[in-house]
Amino acid sequence: MKPSVVIIGPAYPLRGGLSSFNERLARQFQQEGSATEIFTFSLQYPSFLFPGSTQYSTDPPPDDLRIRVCINSVNPLNWLKVGTTLKDLKPDIIIVRYWLPFMGPCLGTILRIVKRNKHTRIICIADNILPHEKRIGDKQFTTYFLKPIDAFVTMSSKVLSDLTSFTKKPALQIAHPLYDNFGEVVDREEAKKNLHLPTDRKVFLFFGFIRKYKGLDLLLEAISMLKKEGFFESNKMLFLIAGEFYEKPQPYLDLIKQYDIEEHLVLKNEFIPDSEVKYYLSASDCVIQPYKSATQSGVTPLAYHFEKPMIVTNVGGLPALVPSHVGLVAEADPVSIAESIKRFLQQDASMYEKNIREEKKKYSWDKITGAILSLSNSNKI
């Protein structure tokens, strides 16, 4: 008999990569025969802590998933209620996402209550152990959260290494599975027309919300270098920056003006709904991630699904996901990023795309469900 599964983490009506991941993971467990339910947040972040315009999706709700909108991240009485509900429900496995120490007190309390049923195995998918932007209390909140966890899945060696500084509990590293739930590839010219992009230019795509560690400022400086070299005169290309600013946009807008590169950019400063993602990826010739730091990235498996070559920087877990036959690895500085862009344009992109079709087979969802089931059945927990 297949185990019953509860996933704790963001899901509809919340938007974003974590929600998409959790919903896709729930579908995989359902396909494998497990009764599966998601417990998500009625309040994920107080509005003053959320850097974007809204936390909520504009897409229609999924009709194939059971989602309970019930967790309030800042209300201890709610934590007791949700913990008791889950304790009494007695799922065989709880999978909890951990991406931010702010969630430590809430999730740690809920899971302590669950453990009282002496039945449920608790597996954490750890996206980050130490956050990109550090705050007072991070270590204490993380330590509190980790105690009731039985075992861990990480998606990068960096997170696995960070985890070992907190706990010696069982952990497996699994590659981030493909985001294959955003639709199929659209004809490139059709996708460009949908986004009102010129059809005669190669498109480099920077995709996802914008924060300091994502290195957009490095990319803008690299573009300015290409302009100074006259590279745009002999190469028809543009840079599509698609994502919502999670910090003040003015410093970036000032750089664009200072470098005088407006004509080479298309800036879509907004959250991209799930239903529109396929157009952005399909319109691109290359996905570029100029990050200054990273654990893993949800953009990389997205690029794999849409079979797009990548330029990534040599930080965190990014290089391991982009071997030389599917893309290029630059150092996290403008000169190296500019050189990689030039190298990409001098090569045959179809070579990359053929290799990506083979490489992407490694990133199936049954590998992560298999890892979770293996950990939950282990006699070490």
N, C-alpha and C positions, 0 to 999 in steps of 0.2 A: 504493500500500500504506500502511495506517495505521501510525503510529509505535508502537513499544512504549513503555510508560510504567511507571515505578516511582514511587510516592508514599512519601516518608519522613516519618513523623510518627505521632502517636497514632492508634490504631485498636483494635478489639476484641482482647483483653479489657479494655483501658483504657476508661474511661467519659468522658463530657463532650462539650462542644460541638466541640472539635477532632476528636475521634474521629468524631462524627456527620458533620462536614463532609468529612473525608477519605474516609470510606466512601461518602458520596453522590457525591463527585467521582469516585471510582473507578468507580462504577456508570455515571456519565455517559460516561466514556471508553470503558467496555465497550460501552455502547449505540451509540457512534459507531464501533465496530469495532476499537478498540485493545486489544491484549493488555495487561492492567493487573495490577499486584501492589502490595501495600502492605508496606513494611518498618516494623514498629513496635517498641516497646520491651519488652524482657523486664524491664528496670528503668528506669522513667522518672525518678522521684525517689527518693532515699533516704527512708525513712519519716519521719525527723526533719525533713525539709524540706517534707513534704506537709502542708498545713493541714487537709485534710478527714479524714473517717473512713476512707475506703478509696479507692484509685485504680481499683478494678476494678468492672466492670459485673455486674449480677445478671441481665441479659437473656440469652437464648440467643444463641449465636454466629451470625453471618450465614453462610448456606450458599451464597451466590452470589459470594463474594469470596475471592481468594487473599491471605492475610495471613501474613507471616512474623514471628513474635515473636522478635526476635533482637538488638536493640540495647540495650546496657547503657550508660547515660549517664555512668557514673563509672569505667569500666574501659578504660583506653587500649589494652590488648591486644585487647579486643573490637572497638574502633574499627578497628584494623588489619585484623582478620578480616573485619568487615562491609564495610569499604572495598574489600578485595581481592575479595570475592564480587561486589560491584556492578561493580567494574572489569571483571572477567571476564565478567559477565552482559551487559554492553554494551547496556543499554536505550538507545533513541533519546533519551528524555527522562527526567530525574529531576525530580520536583516535591518540594521540601522545604519544610516549614512552619517558620517562625521566629517564636516568640512570647515567648521569654525568654532573656536573655543566658547564663543557666546552661547552656543547650544549645550555646552557641557552640563550646567546645573539642571536644566529641563530634562534632557535625555537621560542623564545619569540617575536622576531621581526616579523617573518612570521605570527604568530597567532594574533598579534595585528592588522595586516592588514586584516586578515580574518574576524575579529570581525566587521569590518565596513559594512559587508553585512547584519548584523542584522538578520541573519537566522541560520547560522551554530552553532550547539552546540559542544563545545570542551571538550572532556573527556581525561584526562591524565591517562595512566597506569604508575604509579610511581614505578620503580624498586629500586631506591635509591633516597632519598632526600639529605642526607648527605653522601658523598662517603666514602668508606673504607679507602682510602689514601687521607688525607685532603691537600688542597692547598689554597694559598691566593686567595681570590675572590670567593670562593665557595658559601658563603651565599648571596653575592650581585648578582651573576649570577642566583642562584636559585630563589631569590626574584623576579628578573626581569622576569624570565620564568613563574612563577606561576600566575602573574596578569591576563592574558587573559584566563586562564583555568576556565571552568564552574564547573567541578566536577572531582573527582579522584577515581581511583581503585588502591588499593594496594594489595600485595600478602603476607604481613607479618604484624604482630602487631607492629614490630619495625619501619617499614616505616610509618605506620599510626600514630604512636606516634610522629615521627620526623615531619611529615606533620603538625600536629596540632600546632607545635611551630611556623609555618610560616603562616597558614591560617585556617579559620573556614569554608571554603567552603565545600559542601557535599562530603562525601567520603565513599566508601564501601570497606571492606576487603574481598577478595575472594581467595580461595586456588589456587595456581599455577596449571593450568590444566596439564594433562598428555602429555608428548611428545610422541604421538602415530604415528608420521610421519617418523619414522626411520626404518620402516619395522617390521616384526614379529620376534618372538623368533626363534633362530637357535638352533638345537641340540647342547648340550654343548660340546660334543667331537668333532663334526664337527667344531664348532667355535674355539676351542682350536687348532685344526689342521690348520685352516686357519691362525691363528696368530702365528703358530709355537711354541705353548706352550706344555709342557708335559701334558698328559691327566690324569696322576695319582695324580695330586696335586690339593688341594683346592686353589682357586684364590680369593684374596682380591683385589678389583679394586679401585684405586684412579684415578678419571676421570675428565678431564677438564684442562683449562689453569692454570698455576702455578704462584701464587703470595703469598706474605708473609702471608696474612690473611687466606690463604687456609690451613696452618699448616702442610705442607709436612715435615718440620723439626721435628715436634712433632711425626709424624708417623715414621720417620726414627729412632728416638731415642727409640720409643716403640719397633720397630723391633729389635734393638740392645739389649734391655732388654730381649726379648723373646729368643734371641740367647744365652745370658749369662746364662739363666735359663735352657738351653738345650731343649727348647720347640720344636725346629725344628727336633730334633732327634726322637721324638715320634709322630710328626704330619707332614704329607706331605702337605706343603703349600708354596705358593709364593705370592708376592705382585707385581701387575701389575700397574705401574705408567704410565698413558697414557694421554699425553697432552703437549702442547707447553709451554716452559718457557716464561713468560712475565716479567722476570727480569733475572739477571745474574745467569746462572746455576751453576757456579763454587762452590759457598758455599754449595749447595746441594751435588754436586759430591764429595766435600771434606769430608762432613759428611758420605757419603756412604763408602768412603775409610777408614775414621777414625774408623767407627764402624765395618768395615770388614763384610759387609752384602751383597756384590755384588751377591753372589750365590743365595740369597733369593729374588732378585729383577729382574723384567724385565722392563726396562726403554724405553718407546716409546716417545722420546722427539720430538714430531711433532703434528701439528694440525690433528685431526682425521676427515676426510671427512664424511659428512652425510651418505654416502653409506656404510661406514665401521663401523659405531657406533654399529650396531646390533651385530657384532661379539664380540666386547669388552664386552658389557653387557651380551650377552649370554654365554660367556666363564667364567664369574665370578660366584662365590658362594656367595659373599657378596660385597656390595659397601660401601666404607669407606670414610667419610668426616670429617677429623680431624681439622675443621676450628677453628681459633682463634676468629673470629668475622663473623657475617653473618646477612643478612636481610632474604631473602629467597634463595633457591638454585634451579637452573634448573636441577641439577643432581638428586635431589630427585624424581621429577615426571618422570624422565627418568628411574630410578630404579623401580618405581612403574609399569611403562608400561611393562618392561621386567620381572616383578615379582621377583625382587631380594631383599633379606633382606638387611638392612642397619645398619651400626654403624655410628652415628653422634655425634658431641659434643654438649654440653649444652650451645649453644650460639644463639642469635637472634631467628629467627623463626624455626630453625631446629627441636628442640624437639617436637613442636606441630604437626609436620608432620610425626613424627616417634613414635607413641605410642608403648608400650612395646610388643604388640602382633605382630608387624611387624619388630622389630629391637631393637637395644640397644642404649642407650644414655650414653656417657662417658663425664667426665669433660675434659676441654681443656688442658690436661697435659699428658705426655708420660705414666706415671704409670697407670692412669685410662684407657687410650686407650689400653694399653697392656692387662689389666685385661679384658676389653670388648672383645678383640680378643679371649682370652682364653675361656671366657664364651660362646661365639658364637660357638666355636669348640666343646664344651661339650654338646651342645644342638642339637635337631633334627631340621635341617634347613627346612625340609618339612613342619613343623608346621607353620613357618613364611610364607612360600610361599602360603599356603592355606589361611591364614588370609589376605595377601596382595591382593589376587584376590578379596576378599570382600571389603577391604578398598579402593581400587583404584576406585571403582564406584563413590566415592565422587568427583572425580577430572575431571569431564566432561567439554568440551569446551562450552556447552550451558549455563553453570553457569556464565561464564565471559561475554558472549554476552548478557545474560539476565540482568546482573548487569549494563552493559553499556547502554542498551536500557532503563532500569529503571531510571538511572540517567539522561539520555538525555530527558526523558519525564517528569521529575520532575518539579513541579511548583516552586521549591526552587531555580532554576537556571535561 
